[in-house]
Amino acid sequence: MANITDEPTASAPKKARTDGSLNAALAASTKANPPKPQEVRRVEYKRLTHHVTKVSLDFALFPGRTVVKSILTVEKNDTNTTDAIKCNNDDDGLHLDGDENAVSLLQLSIDGCDDLVPDVDYILKPGMLIIKAETLRRGASNSNGAMIVRSTVAIVPEDNTQLSGLFKDGPMYCSQCEAEGFRRITYYPDRPDNMAMFERVRIEANANDFPVLLSNGNLVEEGECEGESSDGKRKYAVWSDPYPKPCYLFALVAGDLGCVEDHFTTMSGRKVQLRFYSEHKNVDKMDYAVGALKRAMKWDEDTFGLEYDLDLFNVVAVESFNMGAMENKSLNVFNTSCVLADPVTSSDANYLRVEGIIGHEYFHNWTGNRVTCRDWFQLTLKEGLTVFRDQQFSGQINNCASVTRIQNVLYVRGRQFQEDAGPMSHPIRPDAYIAMDNFYTGTVYRKGAEVIRMYNTILGSQGFRKGMDLYFKRHDGCAVTCDDFLSAMADANDVDLSQFALWYSTSGTPVVAYSSTFDEDKGLYQLTLSQSSRSDKPLLIPVAVGLLDKSGDEAVPTTVLQLKELTETFDFPGLKGDAVPSILRNWSAPVKLVPASGTVDESDLAFLASKDTDGFNRWDSGQKLYELAILKVMNNESYDETLNRVLETFGQTHKDPSISDDSIRAFALTLPSESSLSESVTVVDPPAIRKARKLVKKAIARKFKDELLAAYSKMTGAIEAGGDKFRVDGVSVGRRRLRNVYLGYLCSIDENGEEKKEAAALATKHFNSATGMTDKLAAFTQLASMTGEGESAREAAIEKFYKDANDDPLCINKWFAVQADADLPDVLDRVVKLSSSHPDFTLKNPNRCRALVLTFTMNEAAFHDEEGKGYTFLGDVLEKLDKVNSKVAARTTAGCLIGWKRYNEKRATLMKAQLERLKNMPNVSNDLLEIVTKGLK
């Protein structure tokens, strides 16, 4: 048994890696010769032979060295189970995951056994500690069947730039354990199906530097440690979580933090204490998040009857964080960008994002924590379901369901569809992975949410609620699968959903084609739908359809058709005249809808864009009409007739008194994004797409300049005269959104020097008079792309925005992002300069890295410049970033290169060259290697 001193000397703090650690040789070996990546396959899942049932942890935090002691109660799983999934072989012993390059094993013992002998009683392998079955039996014979495994390890959170496991961010220690971070804290079965009671977690640290010590569950004891150590007075806190959980939900935070407190009374009368922690400078920016949490708690009670189950709910804001937020039981950890908000530093989009993510993480308490995943292949079980829940919450709580739906569909079509079409395409339940962190994707989250929404569409809201109730009744406290969720939905409603299950195993974006006929003599309208997908069998696709007569009235209200065959024809009898179909209302399925003839009827689109009674499809028809015009311009086709329809539709939408929501009007007047347009072409040419989009936008702006300027001025005058208190409600957000759309059109008129001056003057006035970040950011975005006579206004705005930011990290992120997204001929040179020499830029902060580097890669016309300089820049960044934070390198940036097959040969060759470069880097991480290897196929 190795001996260890809990406290290092103040003069020479010890590092985790010492020659005396039991896994030092293994660490040296794997560092010199990293093991080959191993693919994990869903079909090979087996339950553990032995599982941990109870956990006691003791953390001693010292500068440069944290000591973690664990006591694990281990029991043998039932190997005679009748489950289809059998346990591992009994001779496998106890498997404990651990990263030897992050964790130094200092001590290992089992109660009832003598000192354990390496290679005799236990085996150390890369990433794994296996205690042999015979050793466990010796321990169990002396402890009534249960085995007590004790270990002591040392880690160095200060060196953990991967931000996975326990790391130090500024003045605080913080943990992030999903998906596989707990193995970077101590040796443990780091998989979601091992649900254990974390009965006791003791944290000890310097009392002055870390007065706040937090973990999961309830605080049961705290106080000062006896005596005084070399780093001064110390304090401790002991936490206990009464609910079993997988280790990915474990959390620890220690720091000198400010706090905002409130409370919520549940439907059963329990008073829950709410505490939001952050650095002291951020305390005044957490009030909105506190209110959002209370709204989410009430909504979940009202909508699903789900009540919070503890007396305390803690939230901590952290600046350096790989994820948006993490739902650790009773101790949610948030990226500061997802929890801090005030009018000066946060836009309306930031506010709405905070509310949505606060709701998302809270809703995980039931859909993710109380019922969790059996294995990581089932990730969409908790994430897709919870995204759907947070989308419903956001739409209902702000009375803006249509706006929320449009925003969500824009993301899926603009980003997730790209994923479906690329080499990383996968079903919402993947079949294999090398690095699990690479599968926290738009497919798993957003397409997964669309699959959950289809349950709701097929079963109805009441049927969906019945299925949810049965799901919790059957599986509370369990780790389950997507099949278990489907069974609960089917059994609760007595329906057969076996065909619907194909959505879980089908990658790619299905296509639904439509055609129609009308028999005037019979009054019979027939709609024929056909489907194609990567599934060997037809999917069950809910297609919501309505029929409009020629006056725009509903001849047939919304009806959900269930497309179950490759081709089906649906009859609508009793019509008095021909009708225009409104198909896929509210985007009832995540599919592409195309005419069977291959030719879109532009007159129908224009009709629906001005007459459709379904708000979503009215918006969507306008988008398709805009898209047709842009693509015709890009392809040098005759577009006069299409453009006239666009102008007519735009004018009608701008003046239509029946549109009462300014946000709906704003979205209806906004052209499709460049990323969305790229999904409609075979070979993507980003500069050509941008050029064509700008031409159509200028044509609209010139046609309606006087009307747009009048509307803009009227709204500006009302804002200036009103002096209203800043509000984040549907009316206020809509007004700001629409006014900023008008600003964008007016600033697009910039063909000559006089027009450039006029646009710069308008945007500058908007910028200087802004009373909140929403308007200021909208104007800054316009100014950042101005050239010629607008150049001086651009540079003045860049300087002022930075000065006004006053070192606020979230404002500085916006400053970087707007410049990276600018439409300037030298934007790459500017980004390179910012990344290499600006003192506020660092690769160690994921938010900062995403703000500059990821935003530039999304500036598609600039990034995909045909000379390939953008690709080289990204390769240079990734080569450095992979060594700092491989998860950020793989998940947020490398994916921009893997879609090379969709570009012309010159661009594709240059993109592949960077992928080859990254693949061949010495000691490339598994995270990045998986992405680039698949990208090269």
PASE-6714 format. One record per residue (C-alpha): residue in three letters; x, y, z. Coordinates in steps of 0.25 Angstrom, whole numbers, plus 2048, in hexadecimal, padded with zeros to 3 digits. Layout:
<pts>
ALAXYZ ...
</pts>
This chain:
<pts>
MET800800800 ALA80680D7FC ASN807818806 ILE803827803 THR80383480A ASP7F683B808 GLU7FD849809 PRO80884D800 THR812857806 ALA80F866803 SER81D8687FD ALA81D85D7F3 PRO80F8587F0 LYS81084A7EA LYS80A8477DD ALA80183B7DA ARG80B8337D2 THR81582D7DB ASP81E8217DA GLY81881B7E5 SER80A81A7DF LEU80580C7DC ASN8018107CE ALA80D8197CB ALA81480F7C1 LEU80780D7BA ALA80581C7B8 ALA81381D7B3 SER8118127A9 THR8048177A4 LYS8098257A2 ALA81582079A ASN80D816792 PRO7FE81A793 PRO7F580E791 LYS7ED80C784 PRO7DF812784 GLN7D5808787 GLU7C7808781 VAL7BB80678B ARG7AF7FF784 ARG7A1800789 VAL79E7F1786 GLU7A97ED78F TYR7A37F379C LYS7A47EA7A8 ARG7A07ED7B6 LEU7AB7ED7C1 THR7AF7E17C8 HIS7B07E97D5 HIS7AB7F77D7 VAL7AD8027E2 THR7A18047EA LYS7A680E7F5 VAL7B18197F4 SER7B88217FE LEU7C282C7F9 ASP7CC835800 PHE7D28417F8 ALA7DE8487FE LEU7E18547F5 PHE7EF85A7F5 PRO7F68637EB GLY7FC85A7E1 ARG7F784D7E7 THR7E98487EA VAL7E883B7F2 VAL7DB8327F0 LYS7D88277F9 SER7CD81D7F5 ILE7C58127FC LEU7BD80A7F3 THR7B38007F7 VAL7B37F57EC GLU7A97EA7EA LYS7A87DF7E0 ASN79D7E07D5 ASP7937D57D3 THR79A7CC7C8 ASN78D7C47C7 THR7857CF7C2 THR77A7CC7B7 ASP77E7D97B0 ALA7827D87A2 ILE78F7E07A5 LYS7987D77AE CYS7A27DB7B8 ASN7B17DA7B4 ASN7B87CD7B8 ASP7B97CB7C7 ASP7C87CA7C6 ASP7C97D87C1 GLY7C97DE7CF LEU7C77EC7D2 HIS7C97F67C7 LEU7CD8047CB ASP7CF80F7C0 GLY7DB8187C3 ASP7E48227BA GLU7F281F7BF ASN7F782C7B9 ALA7ED8347C1 VAL7EC82B7CE SER7F88267D7 LEU7F48197DE LEU7FA81B7EC GLN7F38107F4 LEU7EA8047F1 SER7E47FA7FB ILE7D87F17FD ASP7D27EF80B GLY7D57E1810 CYS7E17DF807 ASP7F07E180A ASP7F87EA801 LEU7F47E97F3 VAL7FF7E47E9 PRO8007EA7DB ASP7FD7E07D0 VAL7F97D67DA ASP7ED7DD7E1 TYR7EB7E87D7 ILE7EF7EC7C9 LEU7F27FA7C4 LYS7EF7FC7B5 PRO7EE8097AD GLY7E28107B2 MET7DE8047BB LEU7E07FE7C9 ILE7DB7F07CA ILE7DA7E97D8 LYS7DA7DB7D6 ALA7CE7D27D9 GLU7D57C97E3 THR7DA7D67EB LEU7CC7DB7EB ARG7C77CD7F0 ARG7D17CE7FC GLY7CC7DC800 ALA7BD7D87FF SER7BF7CB807 ASN7C47D4813 SER7B97DF811 ASN7AB7D780F GLY7AC7D8800 ALA7AE7E77FE MET7BC7EB7FA ILE7C27F87FF VAL7CD7FE7F6 ARG7D58097FA SER7DF8127F2 THR7E681F7F3 VAL7EA8277E7 ALA7F08347E4 ILE7ED83D7D8 VAL7F184B7D4 PRO7E48537D0 GLU7ED85F7CD ASP7F38587C1 ASN7E68537BC THR7E485B7AF GLN7DB8517A9 LEU7D08567B3 SER7CC8477B5 GLY7CC8427C3 LEU7D084B7CE PHE7D78587C9 LYS7DA8667CF ASP7D38727C8 GLY7D887F7CD PRO7D58807DC MET7CD8737DC TYR7CE8647DB CYS7C385E7D3 SER7C08507CD GLN7BA84B7C0 CYS7B883C7C0 GLU7AF83A7B4 ALA7B28327AC GLU7BE82B7B1 GLY7C58357BA PHE7C382E7C7 ARG7CF8257C3 ARG7D88317C4 ILE7D48337D3 THR7D68257D8 TYR7D48167D4 TYR7C58127D3 PRO7BC80B7C9 ASP7BA8187C0 ARG7AE8147B9 PRO79F8187BB ASP79980B7BE ASN7A180A7CC MET7978127D4 ALA79C8147E3 MET79981B7EF PHE7A38267F1 GLU7A1825800 ARG7AC82E805 VAL7B58387FD ARG7BE840806 ILE7C684C800 GLU7D1853807 ALA7D8860803 ASN7DE86D807 ALA7D487580F ASN7D7883809 ASP7D987F7FB PHE7CE8757FA PRO7C3878804 VAL7B88727FB LEU7B98637FA LEU7AE85C7F2 SER7AA84E7EE ASN79D8467EA GLY7918447F4 ASN79084A802 LEU79A85180A VAL79B849817 GLU7A784F81E GLU7B185A81C GLY7BC861825 GLU7CA865827 CYS7D585A827 GLU7DD858834 GLY7EA85F834 GLU7F1867829 SER7F786181D SER803867815 ASP7F986E80C GLY7F2874817 LYS7E487281E ARG7DC867817 LYS7CD864817 TYR7C5858813 ALA7B785480E VAL7B084780D TRP7A5844803 SER79C838802 ASP7938357F6 PRO78782C7F9 TYR7848287EB PRO78D81E7E3 LYS7948247D7 PRO79F8207CD CYS7AC8277CF TYR7AA8307C3 LEU7A08387CC PHE7AA83A7D7 ALA7AF8487D9 LEU7B88507E2 VAL7BA85F7E3 ALA7C38677EC GLY7C68767EB ASP7C48847F1 LEU7B78867EA GLY7AB8907EB CYS79D88B7ED VAL78F88F7E9 GLU7848887F1 ASP7768857EF HIS76C87A7F2 PHE7618727EB THR75586B7F1 THR75185E7EA MET74385A7E8 SER7448517F4 GLY74885C7FD ARG75785A7FE LYS75F8667FF VAL76C8657F6 GLN77886E7F8 LEU77D8737EB ARG78C8787EB PHE79387E7DF TYR7A287F7E0 SER7AD8867D8 GLU7B988F7D9 HIS7B589B7E1 LYS7B68A57D5 ASN7AA89D7CF VAL7A089C7DA ASP7988A77D4 LYS7968A07C7 MET78F8937CD ASP7818987D0 TYR77B8957C3 ALA7808877C4 VAL77A8857D2 GLY76D8897CC ALA76E8807C1 LEU7718747CA LYS7648777D2 ARG75C8787C5 ALA76286B7C1 MET75F8647CE LYS7508697CD TRP74F8657BF ASP7548577C1 GLU74A8557CC ASP73E85A7C4 THR7428537B7 PHE7478467BC GLY7448457CB LEU7538447CE GLU75884A7DB TYR76684E7E0 ASP76A8437EA LEU77484A7F3 ASP7748567FC LEU78085D7F5 PHE7838607E7 ASN7918677E4 VAL79686D7D7 VAL7A48717D4 ALA7A987A7C9 VAL7B78767C3 GLU7BE87E7B8 SER7C68737B2 PHE7BD8677AF ASN7BC85E7A3 MET7AD85C7A4 GLY7A28667A5 ALA79E8617B2 MET79D8547BA GLU79284E7C2 ASN7998487CD LYS78F8447D8 SER78C8507E0 LEU7988577DC ASN79785C7CE VAL7A48627C8 PHE7A286C7BD ASN7AB8737B3 THR7AA8827B6 SER7A48857A8 CYS79887C7AC VAL7948827B9 LEU7998917BA ALA79089B7B4 ASP78E8AA7B6 PRO78A8B57AB VAL7978BB7AA THR79F8AE7A6 SER7948A57A1 SER78C8A5795 ASP77D89F794 ALA78389378E ASN78C89179A TYR7808937A4 LEU77888979C ARG78387F79C VAL7858817AB GLU77787D7AD GLY7778717A4 ILE78486B7AA ILE77F86E7B8 GLY7738667B5 HIS77A85B7AE GLU7848587B9 TYR7788597C3 PHE7708507BB HIS77B8467BB ASN7788437CA TRP76E8397C5 THR7728377B6 GLY7808337B9 ASN7838337C8 ARG77782B7CE VAL7768237C1 THR7848227BA CYS78A81B7AE ARG78F80C7AF ASP79B8107A6 TRP79F81C79E PHE799817791 GLN78C81A797 LEU790829799 THR78482E791 LEU77B82779B LYS77E8327A5 GLU78383E79C GLY77983D791 LEU76E83B79B THR7738477A3 VAL775850797 PHE76784E793 ARG7628517A1 ASP76A85E7A1 GLN765862794 GLN757860798 PHE75A8687A5 SER76087479D GLY755875794 GLN74A87479E ILE75087C7A9 ASN7538887A0 ASN746886798 CYS74E88578B ALA74D876786 SER74D87A778 VAL75A882779 THR761877781 ARG75D86D777 ILE76387576C GLN770877773 ASN771868776 VAL76E864768 LEU77886E763 TYR78386776B VAL77F859766 ARG77F85D758 GLY78B866758 ARG79485D761 GLN78F850764 PHE78B84D755 GLN79A850752 GLU79E84575C ASP79483B756 ALA79B83D748 GLY7A983C74D PRO7B3831751 MET7AF832760 SER7A082F75D HIS79A826767 PRO78D82276C ILE787829779 ARG78C81C780 PRO79A81A77A ASP79F80C778 ALA7AE80E77C TYR7B8818781 ILE7C681A784 ALA7C582778C MET7B7829792 ASP7B8838793 ASN7B8838784 PHE7A9834784 TYR7A484078C THR79E84477F GLY79384B778 THR78E83E774 VAL78D838782 TYR787845788 ARG77F84C77D LYS77B841774 GLY779839780 ALA76F844785 GLU768843778 VAL76683477A ILE760837788 ARG757841781 MET752837777 TYR74D82E783 ASN74683A788 THR74083D77A ILE73C82E778 LEU73682C786 GLY73183A789 SER735842796 GLN72C83979F GLY73282C799 PHE74083179A ARG73D8357A9 LYS7388277AC GLY7458217A6 MET74D82A7AE ASP7468267BB LEU7488177B8 TYR75681A7B4 PHE7598207C2 LYS7518157C9 ARG75880A7C3 HIS7678107C3 ASP76881A7CE GLY7768177D4 CYS77B80F7C8 ALA7848107BC VAL77C80C7B0 THR77C80C7A1 CYS775813795 ASP76D806794 ASP7688087A2 PHE76281679F LEU75C811792 SER755805799 ALA75080F7A4 MET74A818799 ALA74480C792 ASP73E80479E ALA7388117A4 ASN730814797 ASP72E805793 VAL734808785 ASP73F80177D LEU74B80A77B SER7557FF776 GLN756806768 PHE75881376F ALA76580D776 LEU76C80E769 TRP76F81C76B TYR779818776 SER78181076C THR78081975F SER78A82375C GLY78982E752 THR77D83774E PRO771830749 VAL76A83673D VAL75B83773A ALA75683A72C TYR74883F72A SER73E84071E SER72F84271D THR723841715 PHE715847715 ASP70984170F GLU6FF84C70E ASP6F384370A LYS6F583B717 GLY6FA846720 LEU70683D723 TYR714842726 GLN71F838727 LEU72C83A72D THR73783072A LEU74382F733 SER750827730 GLN75C82573A SER76B822738 SER775820743 ARG781817747 SER77880E74E ASP776800747 LYS76780174B PRO75D80D74A LEU75D816756 LEU75181A75D ILE75082975A PRO745832760 VAL74283D755 ALA73984875A VAL73084D74E GLY72685874C LEU71F85C73F LEU71C86A73C ASP71186F731 LYS715879727 SER710884730 GLY71A88073B ASP70F87A744 GLU71286C74A ALA70A861742 VAL71085774B PRO71685A758 THR72485475D THR72384575C VAL72F83C760 LEU731831755 GLN73A825759 LEU74282274D LYS746813750 GLU74980E742 LEU753812737 THR747819730 GLU73981C734 THR72D82472F PHE72482B739 ASP71682F735 PHE70F83C739 PRO70083B734 GLY6F5845734 LEU6FD85172F LYS6F685C727 GLY70286071F ASP71185E71D ALA71A860729 VAL72886472C PRO72F85A735 SER73685F742 ILE73F853745 LEU748850750 ARG74185A759 ASN74985F765 TRP75485675F SER74E849764 ALA75A841761 PRO76984375F VAL768841750 LYS76B848743 LEU75E84B73B VAL75F84B72C PRO75584B720 ALA75583E719 SER75584570C GLY76384B710 THR75D85970D VAL757862718 ASP74B86A715 GLU74F878718 SER74187D717 ASP73D873722 LEU74887872B ALA745886729 PHE73688372D LEU73A87B739 ALA74488673D SER73989073E LYS72D887741 ASP73087B749 THR72987A756 ASP73587275C GLY73F87C761 PHE74B87375F ASN74786F751 ARG74487D74D TRP752881752 ASP75887474B SER75287773E GLY75888573D GLN76587F740 LYS764875735 LEU76088172C TYR76C889730 GLU77587D72E LEU77087B720 ALA77388971C ILE781888722 LEU78587B71C LYS78088070E VAL78988C710 MET795883714 ASN79287A708 ASN7918856FE GLU7838816FB SER77788B6F7 TYR772890704 ASP76989C701 GLU75C895703 THR76188E710 LEU76689B715 ASN7598A2712 ARG75289871B VAL75C89A726 LEU75A8A9725 GLU74B8A7726 THR74C89D731 PHE7558A6739 GLY74D8B2737 GLN7408AB73C THR7478A5748 HIS74D8B274C LYS73F8B974B ASP7368AD750 PRO72E8B275C SER72A8A475F ILE7388A1764 SER7388A6772 ASP7458A0777 ASP7518A9773 SER75A89D774 ILE75289576A ARG7538A1760 ALA7628A2763 PHE764893760 ALA75B894753 LEU7638A074E THR771899750 LEU777892745 PRO77C884747 SER78A88374D GLU79687F744 SER79887174C SER78986E749 LEU78B87273A SER797869739 GLU78D85D73C SER78685F72F VAL79285E726 THR79A852721 VAL7A7859721 VAL7A986472B ASP7AF871727 PRO7AE87A733 PRO7B388772D ALA7A9885721 ILE79E88272B ARG7A288F733 LYS7A2897726 ALA795893722 ARG78E89472F LYS7948A3730 LEU78E8A6722 VAL7808A1726 LYS7818A9733 LYS7858B672D ALA77A8B4723 ILE7708B372E ALA7768BF736 ARG7768C872A LYS7688C4726 PHE7638C7734 LYS76D8D1739 ASP7638DC73C GLU7598D3743 LEU7648CC74B LEU76A8D974F ALA75D8DF753 ALA75A8D275C TYR7688D3762 SER7668E1765 LYS7598DF76B MET75E8D4774 THR76A8DC778 GLY7628E877C ALA7588E0784 ILE7648DA78C GLU76B8E778E ALA75E8ED793 GLY7598E279B GLY7658E07A4 ASP7608D37A8 LYS7678CA7B2 PHE76F8BF7AC ARG7668B37AA VAL7688A57A5 ASP75A8A17A0 GLY75489E793 VAL7508AC78F SER75D8B2793 VAL7668A878D GLY75D8A8780 ARG75E8B777F ARG76D8B7780 ARG76F8AB777 LEU7668B276C ARG76D8BF76D ASN77B8B976B VAL7768B175F TYR7728BE759 LEU7808C475D GLY7868B8755 TYR77F8BB749 LEU7818C9749 CYS7908C774B SER7918BE73F ILE78F8C9736 ASP79E8CD734 GLU7A18CD725 ASN7A88DB725 GLY7AF8E472E GLU7A38EC732 GLU79B8E0735 LYS7A68DA73E LYS7A78E7746 GLU7988E7747 ALA7988D874C ALA7A48DB756 ALA79D8E775C LEU7908DF75E ALA7978D4764 THR7A08DD76D LYS7948E4772 HIS78E8D7775 PHE79A8D277C ASN79C8DF785 SER78E8E0789 ALA78C8D278D THR7878D079B GLY78A8C179B MET7938B7795 THR7898B278B ASP7888BF783 LYS7978C2785 LEU79B8B4780 ALA7928B5774 ALA7988C2770 PHE7A68BD773 THR7A48B176A GLN7A08BB75E LEU7AC8C4761 ALA7B68B9762 SER7B48B6753 MET7B48C474D THR7BF8C8743 GLY7C38D573C GLU7BC8E1741 GLY7B78D874D GLU7C58D4751 SER7C78DF75B ALA7BA8DC762 ARG7BD8CD762 GLU7CB8CF769 ALA7C48D9773 ALA7BA8CF777 ILE7C48C4779 GLU7CC8CD782 LYS7BF8D278A PHE7B98C478B TYR7C68BF791 LYS7C88CB79B ASP7B98CA79F ALA7BB8BB7A2 ASN7C48BF7AE ASP7CA8B17AE ASP7BD8AA7B0 PRO7C089C7AA LEU7B389A7A3 CYS7B38A879D ILE7C18A5798 ASN7BD898792 LYS7B28A078A TRP7BD8A9785 PHE7C689E780 ALA7BA89777A VAL7B48A3772 GLN7C28A576C ALA7C4897768 ASP7B6897761 ALA7B98A4759 ASP7B78A474A LEU7C48AA747 PRO7CF8A773D ASP7DA8A6748 VAL7D289F753 LEU7DB893754 ASP7E789D756 ARG7DF8A4761 VAL7DC896767 VAL7EA891767 LYS7EF89E76D LEU7E589D778 SER7E888F77B SER7F789177B SER7F989E782 HIS7ED8A3789 PRO7EF8A2798 ASP7E089E79B PHE7E1892792 THR7E5884797 LEU7E2876793 LYS7E18727A1 ASN7D38787A2 PRO7C987079A ASN7BF87C799 ARG7CA885793 CYS7CF87A78A ARG7C1878785 ALA7BE887784 LEU7CA88A77A VAL7CE87D773 LEU7C1875772 THR7B988276E PHE7C3884763 THR7C187675E MET7B287975D ASN7B6886755 GLU7B587C749 ALA7B888573E ALA7C588A745 PHE7C987C74B HIS7C787573D ASP7CF87F735 GLU7D487772A GLU7E387972D GLY7E1871739 LYS7E787B743 GLY7DC87974D TYR7DE86A74D THR7ED86C750 PHE7E987675B LEU7E086C761 GLY7EA861760 ASP7F4869767 VAL7EA86C773 LEU7E685E774 GLU7F4859775 LYS7F6862781 LEU7E8860787 ASP7E8851787 LYS7F3851791 VAL7EC85B79A ASN7DD856799 SER7DB84B78F LYS7CC84B792 VAL7CA85978D ALA7D4856781 ALA7CC84A77D ARG7BD84F780 THR7BD85D77C THR7C785F771 ALA7CC85376A GLY7BF850764 CYS7C085C75B LEU7CA854752 ILE7C3847751 GLY7B884B747 TRP7C284C73C LYS7BB843732 ARG7B084E731 TYR7BA85872B ASN7C185971E GLU7CE85271B LYS7D785D71F ARG7D186072C ALA7CF85172F THR7DE84E72D LEU7E2859736 MET7D9855741 LYS7DD847740 ALA7EC84B741 GLN7E985174F LEU7E2845753 GLU7EE83C74F ARG7F7846757 LEU7EE845763 LYS7ED836762 ASN7FC834762 MET80083E76D PRO808837778 ASN7FF833784 VAL7F383877E SER7E7836788 ASN7DC82B786 ASP7D2836785 LEU7D883D779 LEU7DD830773 GLU7CF82B772 ILE7CA83776B VAL7D5838761 THR7D682A75E LYS7C782975B GLY7C8836753 LEU7D283074A LYS7C9824746 
</pts>
